[in-house]
């Protein structure tokens, strides 16, 4: 599994924005599709809310990629 960290300077970042910002998705439409299909896990659980607020310490997984927010 490939792991990376993403640093945010705000209180939170929404799931679809994180997917684009981290480079896991090229477009917002693709991010929306991935989330709706149940392909995205947040802290080990499938998440279908693309507007979910993620905070430092949360981990997002798509396929073999994992992104931790710091």
Secondary structure, 3 states (H helix, E strand, C coil): CEEEEECCCCCCEEHHHHHHHCCCCCCHHHHHHHHHCCCEEECCEECCCCCCEECCCCEEEECCEEEEEC
